[in-house]
Structure formats: structure tokens, C-alpha cells
């Protein structure tokens, strides 16, 4: 007889990743993008965060809330392998999992104490805006960083970043305090790895803006930034 237990969110995360397209494939790749982790009662009391500011990074356990499925698939197609080759779901970080649980490391920037309780400001999340958070744990460098660990098939995949350019000063239409984060996201190449059309115009929602860009070789050019 299997034991069942209900997981209840303790918080939600809020940031400029308002759609899945454009979210970095791993955490820590766009540290210029800040997120707010807003806790629900009764978890938002100061006592629950005592000594947390002594840690530079945290683990976030979250719900892949847009990837729920009733049907179990034992294999998935990782974007790192071009979206064609299949691997076992437990040999991947695919969101399409039996329990849809995600795990990410973020940098703790600061804690904020308001009349509504404690909020964490973190950098480098790869999590969709509004996502439920199940737990927060401190990242321990001596235990969590293993220099001799193997990366499996990811060690054979291409790791590259793009040079980001803005056409005709379009970056002036974007909030200056968020420009670094946007540039870091674009630098990671948001496109699916199997798409390589240098004439196609891509549109990515980032916060309250649509960012239109093309990619030619290793150069990504932002053509338009439109307020929505």
C-alpha cells in the first residue's frame, strides 16, 4: 500500500519570467534577474529565518506547476540533446516527472521584513513567475559542491553563449535596472536547440515587455522592445 502525503506550498516566487520561453535552462545563468520569494502564513514569521543570512545560496524546491500530467512517460527528450534523442526521465531534469518537483540553487541577496512577514530576495532563479515553492534549504559548499562529479551526457553537449546587440538604441525603451538581467537571459540563447533559422524573428515576454530578436551565428540582435 503506497503512502500518500499532500505537499502544500509555503511560498510563491515572483519575477519577470512570465512565460516558459526564455527561462534559463539552469539556475545561476542569469544572476541579474532578481526574484521575490513571498511566504504564506504561518511560514512567514521571522523565527523561521533565523541565521539564514549567514548563507550565500539556497536550494529552492518548487512545483513545475505548468507541467502537470496524469500519464507517466519513462523517457523524455532533453533540449541539450536537440530535442530528438530520448533518455530516462530520472536521468534528466525534465519538468515532466511523476511528482513535478523542481530543484534550483539561488543566491540570497537579502531578506525583507514587512508587516506581511518575511520575503527573500534571490538572484539566478530559473523558475516561472508565480510558481509555488515547497521548501527552502541552505546550500552547503562542502557538501553540495562535488568537484569530481560526472555530468553524464551533458558533458558532450555544446556549451555556448551569444553576443547580444541592441538595434538603434532599442534598449532605451527598457528599464535600465533590469537590462543586465535581460541581456544575461538572451546570452543563453532562449531558442530550442533544434532551431537555427537566422531569418526568423523570435518574441520573448520578459516582465511587461515583448522582446523581438533574431540570431545569426553567435550574434543575437534585439530589433524591438514593446511594452505590453
C-alpha positions in Angstrom: 0.0 0.0 0.0 1.5 3.3 -1.1 1.6 6.2 1.4 0.3 9.5 0.1 1.0 12.9 1.5 -0.2 16.3 0.4 2.5 18.9 -0.4 1.4 22.4 0.5 3.2 25.5 -0.9 5.0 27.5 1.7 5.6 30.4 -0.6 5.4 31.7 -4.2 8.1 33.2 -6.4 7.7 36.4 -8.4 9.9 37.7 -11.2 10.0 38.7 -14.8 9.7 35.2 -16.3 6.1 35.5 -17.3 6.3 32.6 -19.8 8.4 29.5 -20.1 10.1 30.6 -23.3 13.3 32.5 -22.2 13.7 31.0 -18.8 17.4 29.8 -18.4 17.8 26.1 -18.6 19.7 26.0 -15.3 19.8 28.3 -12.3 22.6 30.7 -11.8 22.9 31.6 -15.5 21.1 35.0 -15.3 22.1 36.4 -11.9 21.0 39.9 -12.9 17.4 38.7 -12.7 16.0 39.1 -9.2 13.1 37.2 -7.7 11.0 37.7 -4.6 10.0 34.6 -2.6 6.9 35.6 -0.7 5.9 33.3 2.1 2.4 32.2 3.2 1.3 32.2 6.9 2.3 30.6 9.2 5.7 30.2 7.5 6.4 34.0 7.1 7.4 34.6 10.7 10.9 35.9 11.5 11.8 32.9 13.7 11.7 30.6 10.7 14.5 32.5 9.0 16.9 33.0 12.0 20.5 32.7 10.8 19.5 32.4 7.1 21.6 35.5 6.1 24.7 33.6 7.0 24.3 31.5 3.9 25.1 33.0 0.4 23.0 30.5 -1.5 19.8 28.5 -1.0 18.1 25.4 -2.5 14.5 26.0 -3.7 12.2 23.0 -4.0 9.3 24.0 -6.3 6.4 22.8 -8.3 6.6 22.5 -12.1 3.0 23.9 -12.0 2.7 24.2 -15.7 3.9 20.7 -16.5 1.4 18.5 -14.5 0.4 15.3 -16.3 -1.5 12.2 -15.2 0.3 10.0 -17.7 3.7 8.7 -16.8 6.3 8.7 -19.5 9.5 6.8 -18.7 11.6 8.7 -21.3 11.9 12.4 -22.2 13.8 14.4 -24.9 16.2 16.8 -23.2 16.8 20.2 -25.0 20.5 19.7 -24.6 20.3 16.8 -27.0 18.5 18.7 -29.6 15.0 17.6 -28.6 15.3 14.3 -30.6 17.2 11.8 -28.5 15.4 10.2 -25.6 16.8 9.4 -22.1 15.2 8.1 -19.0 13.1 10.7 -17.0 15.2 10.0 -13.9 18.4 10.7 -15.9 17.1 14.2 -16.8 15.9 17.4 -15.2 12.7 17.5 -17.3 9.7 19.1 -15.7 7.5 16.2 -16.9 8.1 14.0 -13.9 5.9 11.8 -11.7 5.7 14.4 -9.0 6.7 17.5 -11.0 9.2 18.7 -8.4 12.0 21.0 -9.3 15.2 21.9 -7.5 17.3 25.1 -8.0 20.2 26.9 -6.4 19.7 30.7 -6.0 21.8 33.4 -4.5 20.4 35.0 -1.4 20.6 38.8 -1.9 18.7 39.9 1.3 15.7 39.3 3.5 12.9 41.8 3.7 10.7 42.2 6.8 7.4 43.8 6.3 4.0 43.9 8.0 3.1 40.8 5.9 6.2 38.8 7.2 9.5 37.8 5.7 10.3 37.9 1.9 13.5 36.6 0.4 15.2 38.5 -2.5 17.2 36.0 -4.6 19.2 36.0 -7.8 19.7 33.5 -10.6 16.4 31.6 -10.3 15.2 29.6 -13.4 11.6 29.4 -12.2 8.4 30.8 -13.8 6.7 33.8 -12.2 4.0 32.7 -9.6 5.4 29.2 -9.1 4.6 27.5 -5.8 7.6 26.9 -3.5 7.6 23.7 -1.3 10.7 24.2 0.7 13.9 26.3 1.2 17.2 24.8 2.4 20.6 26.3 2.8 23.3 25.4 0.2 26.3 23.9 1.9 29.5 24.4 -0.2 31.4 21.5 1.5 28.5 19.1 0.9 26.7 20.2 -2.2 29.7 21.1 -4.4 31.4 17.9 -5.6 34.3 18.7 -7.9 34.7 15.1 -9.1 31.1 14.5 -10.0 30.3 13.4 -13.6 27.8 15.2 -15.8 26.7 12.3 -18.0 25.5 13.2 -21.5 25.6 16.9 -20.7 29.4 16.8 -20.8 29.2 16.1 -24.6 26.7 18.8 -25.5 27.7 22.1 -26.8 28.0 24.9 -24.3 28.0 28.4 -25.9 26.8 31.8 -25.2 25.7 34.5 -27.7 26.8 38.1 -28.1 23.9 40.3 -27.6 23.4 43.5 -29.5 20.6 46.1 -29.5 19.5 47.8 -32.7 19.0 51.5 -33.0 19.1 52.1 -29.2 16.0 50.0 -28.5 17.5 49.2 -25.1 16.5 52.7 -24.0 12.9 51.6 -24.1 13.6 49.0 -21.3 14.1 49.7 -17.6 17.9 50.3 -17.1 17.9 48.4 -13.8 16.7 45.2 -15.5 18.8 45.5 -18.6 21.6 43.3 -17.3 19.2 40.5 -16.4 17.6 40.6 -19.8 21.0 40.6 -21.5 22.1 37.5 -19.5 18.9 35.7 -20.4 19.3 36.4 -24.2 23.0 35.5 -24.0 22.0 31.9 -23.0 20.1 31.6 -26.3 16.4 31.1 -25.4 15.7 29.2 -28.7 15.1 25.4 -28.7 18.5 23.9 -29.7 17.0 22.4 -32.9 16.0 25.8 -34.3 18.7 27.6 -36.3 16.9 29.9 -38.7 18.8 33.2 -39.0 15.8 34.9 -40.6 13.1 34.0 -38.0 12.1 36.8 -35.6 11.6 35.4 -32.1 9.4 37.1 -29.5 10.1 36.6 -25.8 8.0 38.0 -23.0 10.1 39.4 -20.1 8.2 41.2 -17.4 5.9 43.7 -19.1 7.8 43.8 -22.4 7.9 41.7 -25.6 11.5 41.4 -26.8 11.8 40.7 -30.5 15.2 39.3 -31.7 17.0 37.4 -34.5 20.0 35.2 -34.2 22.7 34.9 -36.9 25.6 32.6 -35.9 26.7 33.6 -32.4 25.2 37.1 -32.6 21.7 37.8 -31.2 20.2 41.2 -32.2 17.3 42.7 -30.4 15.2 44.5 -33.0 12.3 45.7 -30.9 11.2 46.0 -27.3 7.5 46.6 -26.9 5.6 47.4 -23.8 2.6 45.2 -23.2 
